Amino acid sequence: AGGSVMAADGDSAVERGGLPAPLRVLFPPTFSVSEIKNKQRRHFMFLRWKQQQKKEKLAAKKKRRKEREALGDKAPPKAIPKTIENQRVYDETTVDPNDEEVAFDEATDEFAPYFNRQTVPKILITTSDRPRGRTVRFCEQLATVIPNSHVYYRRGLALKRIIPQCIARDFTDLIVINEDRKIPNGLVLSHLPDGPTAHFRMSSVCLRKEIKRKGKEPTEHVPEVILNNFTTRLGHSVGRMFASLFPHDPQFIGRQVATFHNQRDYIFFRFHRYIFKSEKKVGIQELGPRFTLKLRSLQKGTFDSKFGEYEWIHKRREMDTNRRKFHL
């Protein structure tokens, strides 16, 4: 009020000497959308600001593309975008594939007989006491993914009593699916007979019927196993635990693949089937189930909540101080 209304370029229409163009009031330099008291108006202005930002970003991208096309072979290389992954803080325990010490550990650890095909995995899958329908269906579907796995229900037995029975019946691994409020929320993986035991928090569980555009039911062929981004010594141990659940003679005729993908210490599990569309094109169909795991602890030996010796425990306040620091 009392001041002149300025155009977008900072000059008034009278000073330019031309026809009056659509004018807008410029906000003060320190003005923020958050200062608008009306919630609807504030939301509307924020959306307009986001749209403007998107248009400017798209225009800059088109301009860069035209400049690259004009320069041709002389165009400078594309800049690598900064992400949390490629800005990761270096971990001194990162595994070098050519390290002799790592190769010796792999040849002598508790998982070596599985990778040498001397031992055939046999898995017991069980649940927490009195599981509900969703957890039961998840265990049944998980058993179709992991070959030579068997589902049994707890019926009130403690894990300390279940583990000796598993060892006596030649089971090589024990998987326990825990639930909270009818939703699977935890996974305990114990390698038998001497450990180690890993405890994971489970989230984002999707059963087969909840996956869109899923393929037909999986076959009984032994799938391939893909482990992505398990780079540290801890991640290497966890990856070998997952790999030892599957026989190391994949039947490629089944075209099935189980993937454990580690990203920012979250382990994403997916189960797919290859579809050959032509000699050059290959598609994939997700078969399910899918879930996400977050490592909570790695314990030496079999499951022992009271007297167990832990190799690694996730401590949020001490370990999660830097968003770019990862442990797997």
C-alpha positions as CSV (number, residue, x, y, z in Angstrom):
1,A,0.0,0.0,0.0
2,G,1.3,3.4,-1.0
3,G,4.2,1.9,-3.0
4,S,4.5,1.3,-6.8
5,V,3.7,-2.2,-8.1
6,M,6.7,-3.6,-9.8
7,A,6.9,-6.0,-12.8
8,A,8.9,-9.2,-12.9
9,D,12.0,-7.6,-14.3
10,G,12.0,-4.9,-11.5
11,D,10.9,-1.9,-13.8
12,S,7.5,-0.4,-13.6
13,A,5.3,-0.4,-16.7
14,V,5.4,3.4,-16.8
15,E,9.2,3.5,-16.7
16,R,9.5,1.0,-19.6
17,G,7.2,3.2,-21.7
18,G,5.4,0.3,-23.2
19,L,1.9,-1.2,-22.8
20,P,1.1,-2.3,-19.2
21,A,1.9,-6.1,-18.9
22,P,0.5,-8.4,-16.3
23,L,2.2,-7.4,-13.1
24,R,2.9,-9.3,-10.0
25,V,3.9,-8.1,-6.5
26,L,7.4,-9.2,-5.5
27,F,7.7,-10.6,-2.1
28,P,10.5,-9.3,0.2
29,P,13.8,-11.2,-0.2
30,T,13.4,-12.7,3.3
31,F,9.8,-13.9,2.7
32,S,9.0,-17.6,3.1
33,V,5.9,-19.5,2.1
34,S,5.8,-20.9,5.7
35,E,4.9,-17.4,6.9
36,I,1.5,-17.6,5.2
37,K,-1.1,-18.2,7.9
38,N,-3.8,-19.7,5.8
39,K,-3.2,-23.4,5.4
40,Q,-4.9,-23.9,2.1
41,R,-3.2,-20.8,0.6
42,R,0.2,-21.9,2.0
43,H,-0.3,-25.4,0.4
44,F,-1.3,-23.8,-2.9
45,M,1.7,-21.5,-3.0
46,F,4.0,-24.4,-2.1
47,L,2.7,-26.5,-5.0
48,R,3.2,-23.5,-7.4
49,W,6.7,-23.1,-6.1
50,K,7.4,-26.9,-6.7
51,Q,6.0,-26.7,-10.2
52,Q,8.2,-23.7,-11.0
53,Q,11.3,-25.5,-9.6
54,K,10.4,-28.6,-11.8
55,K,10.0,-26.5,-14.9
56,E,13.3,-24.7,-14.3
57,K,15.1,-28.0,-13.7
58,L,13.6,-29.5,-16.9
59,A,14.6,-26.5,-19.0
60,A,18.2,-26.6,-17.7
61,K,18.3,-30.3,-18.6
62,K,17.1,-29.7,-22.1
63,K,19.6,-26.9,-22.5
64,R,22.5,-29.1,-21.4
65,R,21.4,-31.9,-23.8
66,K,21.3,-29.5,-26.7
67,E,24.8,-28.2,-25.8
68,R,26.1,-31.8,-25.7
69,E,24.5,-32.6,-29.0
70,A,26.1,-29.5,-30.6
71,L,29.6,-30.4,-29.2
72,G,29.3,-34.0,-30.3
73,D,32.5,-36.0,-29.4
74,K,34.0,-32.9,-27.8
75,A,31.3,-32.8,-25.1
76,P,32.7,-33.1,-21.6
77,P,31.9,-36.4,-19.7
78,K,28.6,-36.4,-17.7
79,A,28.9,-35.4,-14.1
80,I,28.3,-38.2,-11.6
81,P,25.4,-37.3,-9.4
82,K,26.1,-37.2,-5.6
83,T,24.2,-39.9,-3.7
84,I,24.4,-41.2,-0.2
85,E,25.8,-44.4,-1.5
86,N,28.7,-43.0,-3.5
87,Q,29.5,-40.5,-0.7
88,R,29.7,-43.3,1.8
89,V,32.2,-43.0,4.6
90,Y,35.1,-45.4,4.0
91,D,35.0,-48.5,6.2
92,E,38.4,-50.1,7.1
93,T,36.8,-53.6,7.2
94,T,35.9,-53.4,3.5
95,V,36.7,-56.8,1.9
96,D,39.2,-57.0,-1.0
97,P,38.3,-60.0,-3.2
98,N,42.0,-60.7,-3.9
99,D,43.0,-60.6,-0.2
100,E,44.8,-63.9,0.8
101,E,43.5,-63.6,4.4
102,V,39.9,-63.3,3.2
103,A,40.4,-66.3,0.9
104,F,41.8,-68.4,3.8
105,D,38.9,-67.5,6.0
106,E,36.4,-68.4,3.3
107,A,38.1,-71.8,2.9
108,T,38.1,-72.6,6.6
109,D,34.9,-71.0,8.0
110,E,31.7,-72.9,9.0
111,F,30.1,-72.2,5.6
112,A,33.0,-73.7,3.5
113,P,31.4,-77.2,3.2
114,Y,28.3,-75.7,1.6
115,F,30.2,-73.7,-1.0
116,N,32.4,-76.8,-1.7
117,R,29.1,-78.9,-2.2
118,Q,30.1,-81.3,0.6
119,T,27.0,-80.5,2.6
120,V,23.4,-80.2,1.3
121,P,21.4,-77.5,3.2
122,K,18.4,-78.7,5.1
123,I,16.3,-75.8,6.6
124,L,13.7,-75.8,9.4
125,I,11.3,-72.8,9.2
126,T,9.2,-72.1,12.3
127,T,7.4,-69.2,13.9
128,S,6.8,-67.5,17.2
129,D,4.2,-69.1,19.5
130,R,0.6,-69.1,18.2
131,P,1.2,-67.5,14.8
132,R,-1.6,-65.8,12.9
133,G,-2.7,-66.4,9.3
134,R,-0.4,-63.9,7.6
135,T,2.7,-65.2,9.3
136,V,1.7,-68.8,8.5
137,R,1.2,-68.0,4.8
138,F,4.5,-66.2,4.7
139,C,6.4,-69.2,6.1
140,E,4.7,-71.5,3.6
141,Q,5.7,-69.2,0.7
142,L,9.2,-68.9,2.0
143,A,9.5,-72.7,2.0
144,T,8.8,-72.7,-1.8
145,V,11.7,-70.3,-2.3
146,I,14.3,-72.2,-0.3
147,P,14.8,-75.7,-1.5
148,N,14.8,-78.6,1.0
149,S,13.1,-76.5,3.7
150,H,10.4,-77.7,6.1
151,V,7.8,-75.7,8.0
152,Y,7.0,-76.7,11.6
153,Y,5.0,-74.8,14.2
154,R,6.3,-74.0,17.7
155,R,3.5,-75.3,19.9
156,G,5.0,-73.5,22.9
157,L,8.5,-75.0,22.6
158,A,11.5,-72.8,23.5
159,L,14.2,-72.3,21.0
160,K,16.7,-73.9,23.4
161,R,14.7,-77.1,23.1
162,I,14.1,-76.9,19.4
163,I,17.8,-76.4,18.4
164,P,19.0,-79.8,19.8
165,Q,16.1,-81.6,18.0
166,C,17.1,-79.8,14.8
167,I,20.7,-80.9,15.1
168,A,19.6,-84.5,15.8
169,R,17.5,-84.5,12.6
170,D,20.4,-83.1,10.5
171,F,19.0,-79.7,9.9
172,T,21.7,-77.2,8.9
173,D,19.8,-74.0,9.5
174,L,16.9,-72.7,11.7
175,I,14.8,-69.8,10.6
176,V,12.3,-68.3,13.1
177,I,9.7,-65.8,11.9
178,N,8.5,-63.5,14.7
179,E,5.3,-61.4,14.5
180,D,3.7,-58.5,16.3
181,R,0.0,-57.6,15.9
182,K,-0.4,-60.3,13.3
183,I,2.4,-58.8,11.1
184,P,5.8,-60.6,10.6
185,N,8.3,-58.2,12.1
186,G,11.5,-60.3,12.9
187,L,13.7,-63.1,11.5
188,V,16.2,-65.1,13.4
189,L,18.7,-67.2,11.3
190,S,20.7,-69.7,13.2
191,H,23.4,-71.8,11.5
192,L,23.6,-75.3,13.0
193,P,25.3,-76.9,14.8
194,D,27.8,-74.2,15.9
195,G,26.4,-70.9,14.8
196,P,26.5,-68.1,14.1
197,T,23.1,-66.6,14.7
198,A,21.8,-63.4,13.1
199,H,18.7,-61.4,14.3
200,F,17.0,-59.2,11.8
201,R,14.1,-56.7,11.9
202,M,11.7,-57.5,9.2
203,S,9.5,-55.0,7.4
204,S,7.6,-54.4,4.1
205,V,6.4,-58.1,3.8
206,C,4.4,-58.7,0.6
207,L,2.8,-62.0,0.0
208,R,2.3,-63.3,-3.5
209,K,-1.4,-62.3,-3.9
210,E,-0.4,-58.7,-3.0
211,I,2.1,-58.4,-5.8
212,K,0.9,-56.9,-9.0
213,R,1.8,-58.5,-12.4
214,K,3.3,-61.5,-10.6
215,G,4.2,-64.7,-12.4
216,K,2.9,-68.2,-12.0
217,E,3.8,-70.3,-8.9
218,P,7.5,-71.1,-8.6
219,T,8.7,-74.5,-9.6
220,E,10.8,-76.9,-7.6
221,H,14.0,-76.0,-9.5
222,V,17.0,-74.8,-7.4
223,P,17.3,-71.1,-8.0
224,E,20.3,-68.9,-8.6
225,V,21.4,-66.7,-5.7
226,I,22.6,-63.1,-6.2
227,L,24.2,-61.2,-3.4
228,N,24.7,-57.4,-4.0
229,N,26.8,-54.9,-2.2
230,F,27.9,-57.0,0.9
231,T,31.3,-55.3,1.0
232,T,32.5,-55.3,4.6
233,R,33.7,-58.2,6.7
234,L,30.4,-58.1,8.6
235,G,28.4,-57.9,5.3
236,H,30.5,-60.7,3.9
237,S,29.6,-63.0,6.8
238,V,25.9,-62.2,6.5
239,G,26.0,-62.7,2.8
240,R,27.6,-66.2,3.2
241,M,24.9,-67.1,5.7
242,F,22.2,-66.3,3.2
243,A,24.1,-68.1,0.4
244,S,24.5,-71.3,2.5
245,L,20.7,-71.6,2.7
246,F,20.6,-72.6,-1.0
247,P,22.3,-75.6,-2.7
248,H,25.2,-74.5,-4.9
249,D,24.0,-76.4,-8.0
250,P,21.4,-74.0,-9.5
251,Q,19.2,-75.5,-12.1
252,F,19.2,-72.8,-14.8
253,I,16.4,-74.5,-16.7
254,G,14.0,-73.2,-14.0
255,R,15.1,-69.6,-14.8
256,Q,14.5,-68.6,-11.1
257,V,16.7,-66.3,-9.2
258,A,16.7,-65.2,-5.5
259,T,18.3,-61.8,-4.9
260,F,19.6,-60.3,-1.6
261,H,20.3,-56.6,-2.3
262,N,22.0,-54.6,0.4
263,Q,21.4,-50.8,0.2
264,R,22.2,-48.5,3.1
265,D,22.3,-51.6,5.5
266,Y,18.7,-52.6,4.4
267,I,18.6,-56.0,2.8
268,F,15.9,-56.3,0.1
269,F,14.8,-59.8,-0.9
270,R,13.2,-60.4,-4.3
271,F,12.4,-63.7,-6.1
272,H,12.1,-63.5,-9.9
273,R,11.8,-65.7,-13.0
274,Y,13.5,-64.9,-16.3
275,I,11.3,-64.6,-19.4
276,F,13.1,-64.8,-22.7
277,K,11.1,-62.6,-25.2
278,S,13.5,-63.1,-28.0
279,E,17.2,-63.9,-28.7
280,K,18.2,-60.4,-27.5
281,K,15.5,-59.3,-25.1
282,V,15.0,-60.8,-21.6
283,G,12.2,-59.8,-19.1
284,I,11.6,-60.7,-15.5
285,Q,8.5,-61.7,-13.5
286,E,8.4,-61.3,-9.8
287,L,7.2,-64.4,-8.1
288,G,7.2,-63.3,-4.4
289,P,7.2,-63.1,-1.5
290,R,9.2,-59.9,-0.9
291,F,10.5,-58.5,2.3
292,T,13.2,-56.2,3.8
293,L,15.6,-57.0,6.6
294,K,17.7,-54.9,8.9
295,L,20.5,-56.6,10.9
296,R,20.1,-56.1,14.7
297,S,22.8,-58.5,16.0
298,L,25.2,-61.2,15.0
299,Q,25.9,-63.8,17.7
300,K,28.5,-66.5,18.0
301,G,27.1,-70.0,18.4
302,T,23.5,-70.9,18.4
303,F,20.7,-68.8,19.8
304,D,21.2,-67.9,23.4
305,S,19.6,-64.7,24.6
306,K,21.1,-64.7,28.1
307,F,24.7,-66.0,27.9
308,G,25.4,-65.6,24.2
309,E,28.6,-63.9,22.9
310,Y,27.8,-61.3,20.3
311,E,30.1,-60.4,17.4
312,W,28.1,-57.3,16.5
313,I,25.1,-55.4,17.9
314,H,23.4,-52.5,16.3
315,K,23.4,-49.5,18.7
316,R,21.4,-46.7,17.3
317,R,22.7,-43.8,19.4
318,E,26.3,-44.7,18.9
319,M,26.3,-46.0,15.3
320,D,23.7,-43.9,13.5
321,T,25.4,-40.5,14.0
322,N,26.3,-40.2,10.3
323,R,23.8,-40.9,7.5
324,R,26.7,-41.9,5.2
325,K,28.2,-44.5,7.5
326,F,27.1,-48.1,6.7
327,H,28.2,-51.4,8.3
328,L,27.3,-54.1,5.7
